[in-house]
Amino acid sequence: MNEPTILCIGELLIDFFCTDIDTDLTKGQHFSKQAGGAPANVCATITTLGGKARFLSKVGNDPFGHFLKQTMMDLTMDDSSIIVDGNHPTTIAFVSLKKDGERDFVFNRGADAHLTEEELNESRWRDSSIIHFGSATALLDDPFKSAYLSFIQKVREEGKFVSFDPNFRADLWKDNVRAFIKLAEACVRNADFVKVSEEECKLISGYSNLSDGVNCLHRVGAHAVAVTLGKDGTLISNGKQSAVVPSVPVHSIDSTGAGDAFVGATLHQFNQHQNPLDLLDDIEQLKKVISNSNGVGAEVCTKMGAISAIMGLGDRHRVPSG
């Protein structure tokens, strides 16, 4: 079977990692440049695992933008949907790492914020089977915010399988969390598969009890919900049945990109099925998918840098083509 393409949309940026571990950005002196952006990490995971994916984003006409286009070309063999903006610089994020692998972000927003609805034309998405919305920054500002919300509704109406990961970052939303919740709900309403952290589930749903929160996301519109619980595994629910799938123990060096790798591995497995919606209704099959995805996410935690770690994923995670 000729495998269809998964389209990922959102920010493509430069991560400058502070290599002075457990040092905040005011004191850090040494930085390593890495390609990044949550949906870009998802795209990279899919292709590294042997799947087909395309990335839709905007970068600046500068050395960083050219580096990112080349990186995605090397990963996907297709940079046709990465638009170069001559008026805005490439987005940059500075990241400091703690000893436990957790991290802090500082963003300098650039070209990705200026992707417009007109640029989301059918030629960029019509042949895609699954479309993933997973941008940490997409819902912040227009024109990208309006384009993003319009696009997710349009592709759902066209019958595409929609995946959504809110990628909430507290330092981006600060005192505007209520706006984030409202916008995230609009995306969940149009999603077949929703991946959230435990914090995001509680934040968006308004419930402190995880089960109640997941049920709320189902009522909003999500067909299947995966809640990543770190070392405690992943809760997967299809609205009728649920299960907690155990995690894979590892020594975490850098958790950046682990959740994205989890999503990429999950979507790649969904894409092996002629109708992924049928798979969502089978809890036993879902548990197998999530177990594989937990392994992929765990391996990414053992290396520094999201895409560079993803590129090192072993063949043991590959899923045979259907």
C-alpha positions in Angstrom: 0.0 0.0 0.0 1.3 3.5 -0.9 1.4 5.2 2.5 -0.4 8.6 2.6 1.3 11.7 3.9 0.9 13.2 7.4 0.9 17.0 7.4 2.2 18.9 10.5 1.6 22.6 10.9 3.1 25.1 13.3 6.3 26.8 14.4 9.8 25.8 13.0 12.5 27.5 15.1 16.0 27.5 16.4 16.5 26.2 20.0 19.6 27.6 21.6 20.2 25.1 24.5 22.3 26.3 27.4 24.8 23.5 27.9 25.6 24.7 31.4 23.3 22.2 33.1 21.2 23.4 36.0 22.2 27.0 35.2 19.5 29.6 34.5 19.7 31.8 31.4 21.0 34.8 33.4 24.2 32.9 34.2 24.5 30.5 31.2 27.6 31.0 28.9 27.5 28.1 26.5 24.8 27.4 24.0 24.2 24.7 21.3 22.1 25.5 18.2 19.4 22.9 17.4 16.4 22.8 15.0 13.2 22.8 17.0 9.5 23.5 17.2 6.9 21.0 18.6 5.2 20.1 15.3 8.5 20.0 13.5 9.6 17.4 16.1 6.5 15.4 15.4 7.2 15.5 11.6 10.8 14.5 12.2 9.7 11.5 14.3 7.3 10.2 11.6 9.9 10.3 8.9 12.7 8.9 11.1 10.4 5.9 11.9 9.9 5.3 8.1 6.7 7.2 7.5 5.8 10.0 5.1 5.3 13.5 6.5 5.4 17.1 5.2 5.8 20.3 7.3 3.9 23.5 6.9 5.5 26.6 8.4 7.2 29.9 7.8 10.9 30.9 8.5 12.9 34.0 8.0 15.1 34.7 5.0 18.2 34.5 7.2 20.9 31.9 8.0 18.7 30.3 10.7 15.8 30.0 8.3 18.0 28.4 5.6 19.4 26.0 8.1 15.9 24.9 9.2 14.7 24.4 5.6 17.8 22.3 4.9 17.2 20.3 8.2 13.6 19.5 7.2 14.7 18.7 3.7 17.2 16.2 5.0 14.5 14.6 7.2 11.5 14.6 4.9 13.0 15.1 1.4 10.3 17.8 0.9 10.6 21.4 2.0 8.0 22.7 -0.5 5.6 23.8 2.3 8.2 25.7 4.3 7.6 29.4 3.3 10.5 31.9 3.5 9.5 35.3 4.8 11.7 38.2 3.8 10.1 40.6 6.3 10.5 38.8 9.6 13.4 36.9 11.2 13.3 33.2 12.1 11.8 32.5 15.5 14.4 31.7 18.2 13.9 30.0 21.6 16.5 29.9 24.4 16.3 26.9 26.6 17.9 26.2 30.0 18.1 22.6 31.3 17.8 21.4 34.9 19.4 18.2 36.3 16.2 16.3 36.1 15.8 17.0 32.3 13.1 19.6 32.7 13.5 22.9 31.0 12.7 26.6 30.8 11.9 28.6 27.6 12.4 32.2 26.4 11.0 32.9 23.0 11.9 35.6 20.4 8.9 35.3 18.1 9.5 35.8 14.4 8.3 34.6 11.0 6.1 31.6 12.1 3.6 34.1 13.6 2.9 35.5 10.1 1.6 32.4 8.3 -1.7 33.5 6.7 -4.9 31.8 5.8 -4.2 32.5 2.1 -0.9 30.5 2.4 -2.8 27.4 3.6 -4.0 26.5 0.2 -5.3 23.1 -0.8 -2.2 22.1 -2.7 -0.3 22.0 0.6 -2.8 19.6 2.4 -5.2 17.9 0.0 -3.2 14.7 -0.3 -2.7 14.3 3.5 -4.4 11.6 5.4 -3.7 13.0 8.9 -3.2 16.6 9.8 -1.5 17.4 13.1 -1.9 20.8 14.9 0.7 21.0 17.7 2.1 24.5 17.9 3.1 26.0 21.2 2.8 29.5 19.7 0.1 29.3 17.0 -2.7 30.5 19.2 -0.9 33.6 20.5 -1.3 36.2 17.7 -2.8 36.9 14.4 -2.5 36.3 11.5 -1.4 32.8 12.4 -3.9 32.4 15.2 -6.9 33.1 12.9 -5.4 31.0 10.1 -4.8 28.1 12.5 -8.3 28.0 13.9 -9.9 28.4 10.4 -7.7 25.6 9.0 -8.4 23.1 11.7 -12.1 23.5 11.2 -11.8 23.3 7.5 -9.8 20.1 7.3 -12.2 18.5 9.9 -15.1 19.4 7.7 -13.2 17.9 4.7 -13.1 14.6 6.6 -9.4 14.6 7.4 -8.2 12.9 10.6 -7.2 15.7 12.9 -4.6 15.5 15.8 -4.2 18.2 18.3 -1.6 18.9 21.1 -2.0 22.2 22.9 1.7 22.4 24.0 0.8 24.9 26.8 3.7 27.1 27.9 3.0 29.2 31.0 5.7 31.7 30.2 4.1 32.4 26.9 0.5 33.0 28.2 1.3 34.6 31.5 -1.9 36.4 32.6 -3.9 35.3 29.6 -4.5 31.7 30.5 -8.3 32.0 30.1 -7.8 33.0 26.5 -5.6 29.9 26.0 -8.3 27.6 27.5 -11.0 29.0 25.2 -8.8 28.7 22.1 -7.6 25.2 23.0 -11.3 24.1 23.5 -12.0 25.3 19.9 -9.2 23.0 18.7 -10.3 20.0 20.8 -13.8 20.4 19.3 -12.4 19.6 15.9 -9.9 16.9 16.9 -10.1 13.1 16.5 -7.0 12.5 18.7 -5.9 14.9 21.5 -2.6 14.5 23.4 -2.3 16.5 26.6 -0.1 16.4 29.7 -1.7 15.9 33.1 -1.3 19.7 33.7 -3.0 20.6 30.4 -5.8 18.2 30.9 -6.7 19.8 34.3 -6.2 23.3 32.9 -8.3 23.0 29.8 -11.1 20.9 31.4 -11.2 22.7 34.7 -11.3 19.4 36.6 -8.6 18.4 39.1 -9.7 14.7 38.8 -8.0 13.2 35.8 -10.9 11.0 34.8 -13.4 13.9 35.0 -11.0 16.0 32.9 -10.7 13.3 30.2 -14.5 12.9 30.1 -14.8 16.7 29.7 -12.4 16.6 26.6 -14.6 13.9 25.1 -17.7 16.0 25.6 -16.0 18.9 24.0 -15.4 16.8 20.9 -12.2 14.7 21.1 -12.7 11.1 19.9 -9.6 9.7 21.7 -7.5 11.4 24.4 -4.0 10.5 25.5 -2.7 12.0 28.8 1.0 11.7 29.3 1.9 11.1 33.0 5.7 11.0 32.8 7.2 8.0 34.7 3.6 6.8 35.5 2.9 6.1 31.8 0.1 7.3 29.6 -3.7 7.3 30.1 -5.5 6.5 26.9 -9.3 6.8 26.5 -11.6 6.5 23.6 -14.7 7.7 25.5 -15.9 4.2 26.2 -12.9 2.5 27.7 -9.6 3.7 29.2 -6.3 2.3 30.4 -3.0 3.4 31.8 -0.1 2.1 29.6 3.2 1.8 31.6 6.1 4.0 30.8 9.6 2.8 29.8 12.2 3.6 32.6 15.2 5.6 31.4 17.8 8.1 32.7 16.4 11.4 31.4 19.0 13.9 30.2 16.7 16.3 28.3 12.9 15.8 28.0 12.6 18.4 25.2 10.7 16.8 22.3 9.7 13.6 24.1 6.0 14.4 24.0 6.4 15.3 20.3 8.1 12.1 19.6 5.3 10.3 21.4 2.8 12.0 19.1 4.8 11.4 16.0 5.1 7.7 16.8 1.4 7.5 17.5 0.3 9.2 14.3 2.7 7.0 12.3 1.1 3.9 13.7 -2.4 5.4 13.0 -1.3 6.0 9.4 -0.8 2.3 8.8 -4.5 1.8 9.0 -6.9 2.5 6.2 -9.3 4.1 8.6 -7.6 5.4 11.8 -11.0 6.2 13.3 -11.7 2.4 13.5 -8.5 1.9 15.5 -9.6 4.6 18.0 -12.6 2.5 18.9 -10.4 -0.6 19.8 -8.9 -0.1 23.2 -6.6 -3.1 22.9 -5.1 -1.8 19.7 -4.8 1.6 21.2 -2.9 0.2 24.1 -0.4 -1.4 21.8 0.1 1.8 19.9 0.6 3.8 23.1 3.1 1.3 24.4 5.2 1.7 21.3 4.9 5.4 21.5 6.0 5.5 25.1 9.2 3.7 24.1 9.9 6.2 21.4 9.3 9.2 23.8 11.5 7.6 26.5 14.4 7.1 24.1 14.4 10.8 23.1 14.8 11.7 26.8 18.2 10.0 26.8 19.8 12.6 24.4 20.1 16.4 24.3 18.2 18.3 21.6 14.8 17.3 20.2 15.4 16.8 16.5 18.9 15.5 16.9 17.7 13.0 19.5 14.8 12.0 17.2 17.2 11.4 14.3 19.0 8.9 16.5 15.9 6.7 17.1 16.8 3.1 16.4 15.2 0.7 13.8 13.6 -1.2 16.6 10.9 1.5 16.8 10.0 1.2 13.1 6.4 0.1 12.3 6.1 -2.1 9.1 4.1 -0.5 6.3 0.5 -1.8 6.0 
